Amino acid sequence: MGEDRKMIVLFDGVCNLCSWAVNFIIDHDPDKKFVFASLQSQVGQKLLKEVHHPAPTELDSVVLIQGNKWYEKSEAAVRVARHLKFPISLLSAGFFLPKFIRDFIYDFIAQNRYRWFGKQDSCRLPNPELQQRFL
């Protein structure tokens, strides 16, 4: 998996909320710790298989890949927040909430994301300046 030192965020490439979240991460990640791929892409599907994700075709959760480990739903979101610049990193305090509560909130938003935020027909292509941040 080439970029072992980077953390890889896999996201729903047609979801407007997810695209906004990727832009938010990029804006608050001055050290460029994260790279991105859509869950729908061949790269995203290949990475999920490489880390033995049990359901690589499901597109209802963000996935964070660190080395050979993967995290999804609220676990991924909180782990990403931990690595963003202050004060955004304070969102990682969400680890103090029980996982079932965090995931309940995450699932509620995920189930309604297209209705609330809309969706695109296809994945957005990054501009040339951000191209190196996408796999």
Backbone as ProteinMPNN parsed JSONL, in Angstrom:
{"seq_chain_A": "MGEDRKMIVLFDGVCNLCSWAVNFIIDHDPDKKFVFASLQSQVGQKLLKEVHHPAPTELDSVVLIQGNKWYEKSEAAVRVARHLKFPISLLSAGFFLPKFIRDFIYDFIAQNRYRWFGKQDSCRLPNPELQQRFL", "coords_chain_A": {"N_chain_A": [[0.852, -1.182, 0.0], [1.508, 1.619, -1.034], [1.621, 4.434, 0.242], [2.374, 4.223, 3.11], [2.951, 5.78, 5.376], [1.13, 7.77, 5.286], [-2.256, 8.528, 6.144], [-5.193, 7.077, 5.031], [-8.204, 8.181, 3.8], [-11.248, 6.917, 3.013], [-14.117, 7.651, 1.225], [-17.6, 8.336, 0.507], [-17.977, 9.06, -2.677], [-20.016, 10.357, -4.091], [-21.565, 11.738, -2.375], [-22.617, 14.794, -1.097], [-22.21, 15.814, 1.529], [-20.088, 14.213, 2.348], [-18.104, 14.964, 0.512], [-17.822, 17.617, 1.29], [-16.78, 17.131, 3.851], [-14.298, 15.981, 3.218], [-13.042, 18.197, 2.004], [-12.991, 19.846, 4.258], [-11.267, 18.394, 5.943], [-8.903, 18.542, 4.408], [-8.477, 21.34, 4.499], [-7.826, 21.654, 7.185], [-5.59, 20.207, 7.674], [-2.648, 20.835, 7.693], [-0.179, 19.548, 7.58], [-0.482, 17.621, 5.735], [-1.219, 14.915, 6.254], [-3.174, 13.194, 5.471], [-4.5, 11.291, 2.769], [-6.775, 10.669, 0.049], [-9.482, 8.669, -1.233], [-12.246, 7.634, -3.191], [-14.867, 5.521, -2.038], [-16.167, 4.208, -4.07], [-14.338, 3.952, -6.079], [-11.888, 2.093, -8.027], [-9.423, 2.022, -6.769], [-10.149, 2.572, -4.087], [-11.763, 0.29, -3.511], [-9.849, -1.716, -3.856], [-8.03, -1.072, -1.797], [-9.633, -1.522, 0.464], [-9.968, -4.291, 0.296], [-7.311, -5.088, 0.62], [-6.829, -4.501, 3.312], [-8.487, -6.241, 4.472], [-11.196, -5.59, 4.928], [-14.465, -6.367, 5.928], [-16.754, -5.925, 4.289], [-16.358, -4.757, 1.497], [-17.908, -3.507, -0.479], [-19.879, -1.945, 0.625], [-21.18, 1.294, 1.019], [-21.742, 3.1, 3.031], [-20.277, 4.287, 5.033], [-17.593, 6.27, 6.244], [-14.195, 5.365, 5.892], [-11.193, 4.892, 7.559], [-7.888, 4.23, 6.88], [-5.06, 3.075, 8.388], [-1.894, 2.156, 8.071], [-2.015, -1.29, 8.177], [-4.488, -1.454, 9.297], [-7.993, -0.776, 9.706], [-10.637, 1.584, 10.228], [-13.979, 2.551, 10.888], [-17.033, 4.496, 10.53], [-17.967, 6.323, 13.433], [-15.611, 5.877, 14.787], [-13.596, 6.169, 12.856], [-14.022, 8.883, 12.179], [-13.458, 10.249, 14.594], [-10.794, 9.52, 14.984], [-9.626, 10.733, 12.748], [-10.127, 13.442, 13.364], [-8.444, 13.769, 15.556], [-5.959, 14.17, 14.41], [-6.034, 16.586, 13.126], [-5.535, 20.193, 12.852], [-5.402, 22.297, 15.778], [-8.208, 24.221, 16.734], [-9.761, 22.066, 15.945], [-8.922, 19.509, 16.459], [-9.859, 19.031, 18.975], [-12.296, 17.811, 18.711], [-11.798, 15.158, 18.825], [-12.251, 14.422, 21.372], [-14.57, 13.126, 21.445], [-14.12, 10.45, 21.751], [-14.638, 9.837, 24.346], [-17.31, 9.373, 24.585], [-19.48, 6.562, 24.655], [-18.995, 3.998, 22.195], [-21.316, 2.898, 20.993], [-23.16, 4.95, 21.226], [-21.921, 7.034, 19.787], [-21.834, 5.793, 17.252], [-24.558, 5.443, 16.779], [-25.44, 8.091, 16.407], [-23.809, 8.733, 14.208], [-24.772, 6.848, 12.306], [-27.431, 7.736, 12.034], [-27.104, 10.238, 10.818], [-25.742, 9.379, 8.489], [-27.704, 7.812, 7.235], [-29.468, 9.72, 6.404], [-28.09, 11.508, 4.838], [-28.096, 11.959, 1.992], [-30.644, 12.958, 1.553], [-30.653, 15.268, 3.166], [-28.334, 16.702, 2.359], [-27.872, 16.21, -0.3], [-26.763, 14.669, -3.423], [-24.245, 13.834, -5.836], [-23.924, 13.065, -9.365], [-21.618, 11.759, -10.029], [-18.259, 11.104, -8.857], [-16.468, 13.914, -7.67], [-13.838, 15.518, -9.354], [-10.605, 16.283, -8.219], [-9.025, 19.527, -8.135], [-6.039, 20.543, -9.979], [-4.137, 21.404, -8.067], [-4.772, 19.969, -5.756], [-4.553, 17.353, -6.552], [-2.481, 15.519, -5.87], [-3.248, 14.679, -3.385], [-5.138, 12.794, -3.667], [-5.866, 9.404, -4.324]], "CA_chain_A": [[0.0, 0.0, 0.0], [2.461, 2.681, -1.217], [1.724, 5.575, 1.151], [2.164, 3.666, 4.442], [3.009, 6.8, 6.422], [-0.076, 8.587, 5.172], [-3.513, 7.911, 6.535], [-6.062, 7.106, 3.86], [-9.629, 8.352, 4.086], [-12.134, 6.476, 1.943], [-15.376, 8.365, 1.434], [-18.628, 8.198, -0.515], [-17.627, 10.099, -3.646], [-21.162, 11.071, -4.673], [-22.267, 12.387, -1.26], [-22.197, 16.183, -0.892], [-21.684, 15.951, 2.888], [-18.777, 13.555, 2.383], [-17.171, 15.825, -0.218], [-17.561, 18.752, 2.177], [-15.907, 16.644, 4.926], [-12.949, 15.844, 2.651], [-12.499, 19.554, 1.896], [-12.745, 20.304, 5.626], [-10.035, 17.734, 6.398], [-7.786, 19.147, 3.665], [-8.263, 22.697, 5.014], [-7.342, 21.619, 8.567], [-4.5, 19.226, 7.701], [-1.523, 21.528, 7.061], [0.956, 18.639, 7.409], [-0.852, 16.699, 4.656], [-1.153, 13.545, 6.77], [-4.233, 12.387, 4.876], [-4.785, 11.192, 1.339], [-8.185, 10.328, -0.094], [-9.996, 7.932, -2.388], [-13.663, 7.359, -2.991], [-15.211, 4.114, -1.823], [-16.635, 3.656, -5.333], [-13.235, 3.829, -7.031], [-11.128, 0.842, -8.028], [-8.392, 2.171, -5.729], [-10.815, 2.406, -2.797], [-12.149, -1.107, -3.353], [-8.604, -2.484, -3.7], [-7.493, -0.816, -0.456], [-10.483, -2.222, 1.431], [-9.626, -5.725, 0.237], [-5.958, -5.258, 1.168], [-6.866, -4.464, 4.781], [-9.465, -7.267, 4.873], [-12.479, -5.029, 5.365], [-15.425, -7.448, 5.681], [-17.789, -5.614, 3.293], [-15.778, -3.663, 0.715], [-18.819, -2.838, -1.406], [-20.795, -1.061, 1.346], [-20.777, 2.684, 0.825], [-22.455, 3.937, 3.995], [-19.418, 4.728, 6.126], [-16.226, 6.689, 5.981], [-13.226, 4.378, 6.362], [-9.833, 5.392, 7.729], [-6.896, 3.163, 6.837], [-3.756, 3.427, 8.955], [-1.087, 0.949, 7.918], [-2.849, -2.42, 7.763], [-5.711, -1.436, 10.099], [-9.067, 0.088, 9.211], [-11.631, 2.066, 11.185], [-15.109, 3.116, 10.165], [-18.064, 5.241, 11.244], [-17.506, 7.342, 14.374], [-14.212, 5.588, 15.135], [-12.779, 6.816, 11.83], [-14.181, 10.333, 12.283], [-12.752, 10.741, 15.782], [-9.361, 9.348, 14.735], [-9.217, 11.792, 11.819], [-10.133, 14.71, 14.11], [-7.266, 13.783, 16.433], [-4.767, 14.583, 13.654], [-6.219, 17.896, 12.502], [-4.962, 21.268, 13.657], [-6.185, 22.85, 16.885], [-9.006, 23.569, 17.763], [-10.544, 20.963, 15.395], [-8.479, 18.28, 17.112], [-10.644, 18.833, 20.205], [-13.416, 16.919, 18.404], [-11.412, 13.786, 19.172], [-12.773, 14.146, 22.717], [-15.703, 12.237, 21.244], [-13.755, 9.107, 22.205], [-15.162, 9.625, 25.687], [-18.672, 8.844, 24.468], [-19.481, 5.145, 24.284], [-19.029, 3.787, 20.749], [-22.68, 2.664, 20.505], [-23.82, 6.265, 21.113], [-21.289, 7.715, 18.645], [-22.258, 5.152, 16.012], [-25.981, 5.725, 16.59], [-25.494, 9.44, 15.822], [-23.196, 8.622, 12.887], [-25.7, 6.129, 11.425], [-28.59, 8.594, 11.781], [-26.682, 11.223, 9.809], [-25.423, 8.654, 7.259], [-28.95, 7.362, 6.607], [-30.201, 10.881, 5.9], [-27.155, 12.45, 4.204], [-28.498, 12.336, 0.633], [-31.854, 13.783, 1.652], [-30.318, 16.564, 3.767], [-27.229, 17.411, 1.713], [-27.864, 15.93, -1.73], [-25.716, 13.812, -3.957], [-23.795, 14.13, -7.19], [-24.025, 11.927, -10.277], [-20.333, 11.065, -10.061], [-17.254, 11.657, -7.944], [-15.86, 15.179, -8.069], [-12.408, 15.419, -9.612], [-9.883, 17.362, -7.537], [-8.296, 20.445, -9.002], [-4.629, 20.13, -10.086], [-3.417, 21.7, -6.821], [-5.062, 18.932, -4.76], [-4.495, 16.045, -7.196], [-1.575, 14.601, -5.173], [-3.879, 14.228, -2.139], [-6.132, 11.777, -4.021], [-5.285, 8.18, -4.898]], "C_chain_A": [[0.887, 1.231, 0.0], [2.644, 3.721, -0.141], [1.524, 5.141, 2.599], [2.191, 4.715, 5.546], [1.802, 7.712, 6.392], [-1.268, 7.805, 5.706], [-4.462, 8.111, 5.363], [-7.508, 7.192, 4.314], [-10.399, 7.932, 2.842], [-13.512, 7.05, 2.231], [-16.329, 8.087, 0.283], [-18.461, 9.364, -1.49], [-18.788, 10.844, -4.265], [-21.936, 11.858, -3.619], [-21.73, 13.809, -1.057], [-21.622, 16.412, 0.506], [-20.28, 15.361, 2.973], [-17.723, 14.388, 1.654], [-16.82, 17.057, 0.606], [-16.582, 18.332, 3.279], [-14.47, 16.483, 4.429], [-12.304, 17.219, 2.52], [-12.158, 20.123, 3.266], [-11.45, 19.7, 6.166], [-8.829, 18.369, 5.71], [-7.46, 20.53, 4.224], [-7.652, 22.721, 6.406], [-6.225, 20.598, 8.769], [-3.259, 19.834, 7.043], [-0.312, 20.628, 6.817], [0.695, 17.581, 6.341], [-0.681, 15.239, 5.082], [-2.124, 12.617, 6.064], [-4.209, 12.437, 3.355], [-6.171, 10.566, 1.224], [-8.443, 9.481, -1.328], [-11.473, 7.692, -2.127], [-13.863, 5.854, -2.803], [-15.61, 3.445, -3.134], [-15.493, 3.362, -6.311], [-12.575, 2.453, -6.947], [-10.057, 0.876, -6.944], [-9.007, 1.938, -4.354], [-11.189, 0.959, -2.527], [-10.921, -2.004, -3.142], [-8.036, -2.308, -2.297], [-8.316, -1.529, 0.612], [-10.18, -3.715, 1.454], [-8.263, -5.988, 0.856], [-5.946, -5.269, 2.691], [-7.933, -5.404, 5.34], [-10.722, -6.691, 5.499], [-13.551, -6.049, 5.004], [-16.466, -7.171, 4.597], [-17.325, -4.476, 2.393], [-16.725, -2.97, -0.243], [-19.824, -1.937, -0.705], [-20.274, 0.366, 1.275], [-21.398, 3.608, 1.859], [-21.595, 4.389, 5.168], [-18.1, 5.246, 5.593], [-15.324, 5.589, 6.545], [-11.875, 5.065, 6.435], [-8.905, 4.188, 7.724], [-5.585, 3.735, 7.356], [-2.915, 2.164, 8.919], [-1.955, -0.183, 7.419], [-4.125, -2.528, 8.589], [-6.726, -0.498, 9.47], [-10.023, 0.416, 10.345], [-12.767, 2.659, 10.377], [-16.048, 3.833, 11.12], [-17.44, 6.246, 12.208], [-16.052, 7.129, 14.778], [-13.271, 6.264, 14.135], [-12.832, 8.337, 11.983], [-13.39, 10.903, 13.459], [-11.242, 10.611, 15.601], [-8.834, 10.392, 13.745], [-9.114, 13.115, 12.572], [-8.888, 14.851, 14.979], [-6.038, 14.35, 15.725], [-4.909, 15.925, 12.958], [-5.709, 18.996, 13.423], [-5.952, 21.742, 14.724], [-6.993, 24.032, 16.361], [-9.843, 22.38, 17.259], [-10.171, 19.645, 16.079], [-9.249, 18.003, 18.401], [-11.86, 17.933, 19.964], [-13.086, 15.461, 18.723], [-11.818, 13.44, 20.605], [-14.02, 13.277, 22.63], [-15.407, 10.803, 21.624], [-14.326, 8.81, 23.591], [-16.61, 9.157, 25.692], [-18.59, 7.358, 24.134], [-19.672, 4.985, 22.774], [-20.459, 3.591, 20.237], [-23.454, 3.973, 20.382], [-23.255, 7.023, 19.914], [-21.78, 7.124, 17.33], [-23.751, 5.354, 15.741], [-26.153, 7.081, 15.914], [-24.941, 9.406, 14.395], [-24.175, 7.973, 11.903], [-26.923, 6.976, 11.074], [-28.263, 9.623, 10.7], [-26.431, 10.524, 8.469], [-26.692, 8.238, 6.51], [-29.717, 8.513, 5.961], [-29.353, 11.835, 5.056], [-27.574, 12.872, 2.805], [-29.72, 13.252, 0.674], [-31.518, 15.178, 2.158], [-29.321, 17.371, 2.946], [-27.144, 17.184, 0.206], [-26.737, 15.009, -2.141], [-25.432, 14.198, -5.386], [-23.98, 12.886, -8.064], [-22.746, 11.109, -10.318], [-19.383, 11.743, -9.08], [-16.679, 12.942, -8.53], [-14.372, 14.955, -8.299], [-11.7, 16.572, -8.916], [-9.184, 18.266, -8.537], [-6.816, 20.049, -9.013], [-3.826, 20.359, -8.809], [-3.594, 20.59, -5.785], [-4.89, 17.515, -5.298], [-3.618, 15.063, -6.413], [-2.161, 14.08, -3.859], [-4.892, 13.107, -2.393], [-5.448, 10.608, -4.702], [-6.065, 7.724, -6.111]], "O_chain_A": [[0.99, 1.857, 1.055], [3.759, 3.876, 0.356], [0.608, 5.628, 3.262], [1.513, 4.55, 6.56], [1.492, 8.362, 7.39], [-1.272, 6.574, 5.712], [-4.522, 9.193, 4.778], [-7.974, 6.379, 5.112], [-10.233, 8.505, 1.765], [-14.013, 6.947, 3.351], [-15.909, 7.655, -0.791], [-18.767, 10.51, -1.162], [-18.579, 11.873, -4.908], [-22.876, 12.577, -3.958], [-20.529, 14.0, -0.868], [-20.639, 17.138, 0.649], [-19.391, 15.941, 3.596], [-16.588, 14.506, 2.117], [-15.668, 17.492, 0.624], [-15.662, 19.079, 3.608], [-13.527, 16.816, 5.147], [-11.141, 17.392, 2.886], [-11.147, 20.809, 3.419], [-10.635, 20.399, 6.77], [-7.842, 18.697, 6.368], [-6.287, 20.859, 4.405], [-7.021, 23.71, 6.779], [-5.949, 20.178, 9.893], [-2.859, 19.404, 5.961], [0.5, 20.916, 5.937], [1.553, 16.74, 6.074], [-0.08, 14.436, 4.368], [-1.933, 11.401, 6.051], [-3.939, 13.471, 2.746], [-6.683, 9.999, 2.19], [-7.727, 9.561, -2.326], [-11.898, 7.564, -0.978], [-13.118, 5.037, -3.345], [-15.414, 2.24, -3.296], [-15.672, 2.604, -7.264], [-12.685, 1.748, -5.943], [-9.813, -0.13, -6.277], [-8.455, 1.193, -3.544], [-10.956, 0.453, -1.429], [-10.959, -2.938, -2.341], [-7.608, -3.279, -1.673], [-7.757, -2.08, 1.561], [-10.141, -4.328, 2.521], [-8.074, -6.994, 1.539], [-5.138, -5.972, 3.298], [-8.243, -5.369, 6.531], [-11.25, -7.229, 6.472], [-13.555, -6.554, 3.881], [-17.013, -8.119, 4.034], [-17.827, -3.357, 2.499], [-16.373, -1.92, -0.781], [-20.565, -1.22, -1.379], [-19.081, 0.615, 1.449], [-21.567, 4.797, 1.587], [-22.124, 4.827, 6.19], [-17.56, 4.727, 4.616], [-15.652, 4.961, 7.552], [-11.459, 5.738, 5.493], [-9.112, 3.235, 8.476], [-5.07, 4.73, 6.846], [-3.186, 1.211, 9.649], [-2.571, -0.07, 6.359], [-4.776, -3.573, 8.587], [-6.363, 0.459, 8.786], [-10.196, -0.358, 11.286], [-12.545, 3.21, 9.299], [-15.885, 3.787, 12.339], [-16.492, 6.944, 11.849], [-15.341, 8.088, 15.078], [-12.268, 6.86, 14.526], [-11.798, 9.002, 11.924], [-12.727, 11.932, 13.323], [-10.49, 11.492, 16.018], [-7.713, 10.879, 13.897], [-8.122, 13.831, 12.434], [-8.346, 15.948, 15.115], [-5.171, 14.944, 16.367], [-3.988, 16.359, 12.266], [-5.478, 18.773, 14.612], [-7.167, 21.603, 14.581], [-6.45, 24.803, 15.57], [-10.554, 21.753, 18.044], [-11.019, 18.77, 16.251], [-9.286, 16.865, 18.868], [-12.397, 17.355, 20.909], [-13.984, 14.632, 18.872], [-11.734, 12.279, 21.006], [-14.476, 12.748, 23.644], [-16.33, 10.01, 21.806], [-14.477, 7.646, 23.962], [-17.086, 8.608, 26.686], [-17.699, 6.948, 23.39], [-20.417, 5.741, 22.152], [-20.787, 4.07, 19.152], [-24.321, 4.093, 19.517], [-24.007, 7.587, 19.119], [-22.107, 7.86, 16.399], [-24.16, 5.427, 14.582], [-26.92, 7.209, 14.96], [-25.534, 9.982, 13.482], [-24.383, 8.483, 10.802], [-27.398, 6.937, 9.938], [-29.053, 9.847, 9.782], [-26.859, 11.019, 7.426], [-26.738, 8.309, 5.282], [-30.529, 8.29, 5.063], [-29.852, 12.866, 4.606], [-27.424, 14.043, 2.457], [-29.807, 14.211, -0.093], [-32.039, 16.166, 1.641], [-29.446, 18.592, 2.845], [-26.418, 17.897, -0.486], [-25.885, 14.624, -1.34], [-26.262, 14.805, -6.063], [-24.171, 11.784, -7.549], [-22.776, 9.913, -10.605], [-19.673, 12.814, -8.548], [-16.438, 13.039, -9.733], [-13.72, 14.269, -7.513], [-12.143, 17.717, -9.009], [-8.802, 17.843, -9.629], [-6.38, 19.295, -8.143], [-2.924, 19.579, -8.503], [-2.672, 20.301, -5.021], [-5.071, 16.557, -4.546], [-3.971, 13.889, -6.3], [-1.624, 13.136, -3.279], [-5.44, 12.537, -1.449], [-4.569, 10.787, -5.545], [-5.72, 6.712, -6.721]]}, "name": "protein", "num_of_chains": 1, "seq": "MGEDRKMIVLFDGVCNLCSWAVNFIIDHDPDKKFVFASLQSQVGQKLLKEVHHPAPTELDSVVLIQGNKWYEKSEAAVRVARHLKFPISLLSAGFFLPKFIRDFIYDFIAQNRYRWFGKQDSCRLPNPELQQRFL"}
